[in-house]
Amino acid sequence: MTIRRVVPNNQVESVAGMATSRDFYGLLGFEEVMHMGWVMTMASPSNPTAQISFFTEERTAPVVPDLSVEVEDVDAVYAQVVASGAEVVRELRDEEWGVRRFFVRDPNGRVVNVLSHQR
């Protein structure tokens, strides 16, 4: 399996909370690279895979995931997760913004968003 990046996800109360987070993490050198209203991602300009995301909600799944893991082949990872008996929180599917993803619960109860960007 090839892991491309791991992104911590932080739930914020509101869009205003997102703006406050953007301002704070901007002080640390992060820049906004995606903003869909309900989710915003910031990245390091010098190391674009160093990212952090902020959610006001999760619009296409039952929960806000605790972290996201981008993999090279999400279908292969999904097959391994299902075969292991791990709890799939949200089935594998394509999203309108160009990712294919599923959610799985880790042994400690955290929800992991596993995804690949569609090409």
C-alpha positions in Angstrom: 0.0 0.0 0.0 1.2 3.5 -0.8 0.2 6.2 1.6 0.3 9.7 0.0 -0.6 11.8 3.0 -2.3 11.8 6.4 -4.4 14.8 7.4 -5.8 15.5 10.8 -9.5 16.7 10.7 -10.8 19.1 13.3 -14.4 19.9 13.8 -15.2 23.5 14.4 -18.5 25.0 15.6 -19.2 27.4 12.7 -17.8 29.1 9.6 -16.6 31.8 11.9 -14.6 29.1 13.7 -13.1 28.0 10.4 -12.0 31.6 9.8 -10.4 31.8 13.2 -8.6 28.5 12.6 -7.4 29.7 9.2 -6.0 32.9 10.8 -4.3 31.0 13.5 -2.8 28.3 11.3 -1.8 31.0 8.9 0.6 32.2 11.6 2.3 28.8 11.5 2.8 29.1 7.7 -0.3 27.2 6.4 -2.2 28.5 3.4 -5.8 27.7 2.5 -5.9 25.3 -0.5 -9.5 24.1 -0.4 -12.8 25.6 1.0 -16.2 24.1 0.3 -18.1 26.0 2.9 -18.4 23.0 5.3 -14.8 21.8 5.0 -11.6 23.8 4.6 -8.0 22.4 4.1 -4.8 24.2 4.7 -1.4 23.1 3.5 2.3 24.1 3.8 3.4 25.9 0.7 6.9 24.3 1.0 5.5 20.8 1.7 2.0 20.5 0.2 1.3 17.1 1.7 1.6 18.6 5.2 -2.1 19.5 5.7 -4.8 20.1 8.2 -8.6 20.2 7.6 -11.5 21.8 9.5 -15.1 20.7 9.3 -18.3 22.4 10.4 -20.1 19.2 9.5 -19.8 16.2 7.2 -22.3 16.6 4.4 -22.0 13.2 2.8 -21.4 10.8 5.7 -22.8 10.1 9.1 -19.8 11.6 11.1 -16.9 13.9 10.8 -13.8 11.7 10.5 -11.0 12.1 12.9 -8.4 11.9 10.2 -8.0 11.3 6.5 -5.5 8.9 4.9 -4.9 9.3 1.1 -3.8 6.0 -0.4 -2.8 5.1 -4.0 -5.5 2.4 -4.4 -8.6 2.9 -2.2 -10.4 -0.1 -3.7 -7.6 -2.4 -2.6 -7.5 -0.9 0.9 -11.3 -1.2 1.2 -11.2 -4.9 0.2 -8.6 -5.5 2.9 -10.6 -3.6 5.6 -13.8 -5.5 4.8 -11.9 -8.8 4.8 -10.4 -8.0 8.2 -13.9 -7.5 9.7 -13.3 -3.9 10.7 -16.3 -1.7 11.1 -17.0 0.2 7.9 -18.8 3.4 9.0 -19.5 4.6 5.4 -19.3 2.4 2.3 -16.9 3.1 -0.5 -18.2 5.7 -3.0 -17.3 8.4 -5.4 -17.7 12.0 -4.4 -18.7 14.9 -6.7 -15.5 16.8 -5.8 -13.2 14.1 -7.3 -12.4 11.6 -4.5 -13.3 8.0 -4.0 -13.5 7.2 -0.3 -14.9 5.2 2.6 -14.9 5.6 6.4 -13.7 2.9 8.8 -13.5 2.8 12.7 -10.1 2.1 14.1 -9.6 -0.1 17.2 -9.6 3.0 19.4 -13.0 4.2 18.1 -11.6 6.9 15.8 -13.2 7.3 12.4 -10.7 7.3 9.5 -11.6 8.7 6.0 -9.6 6.6 3.5 -9.5 8.1 0.0 -7.9 8.3 -3.4 -8.2 11.2 -5.8 -9.8 10.2 -9.0 -7.9 10.9 -12.1 
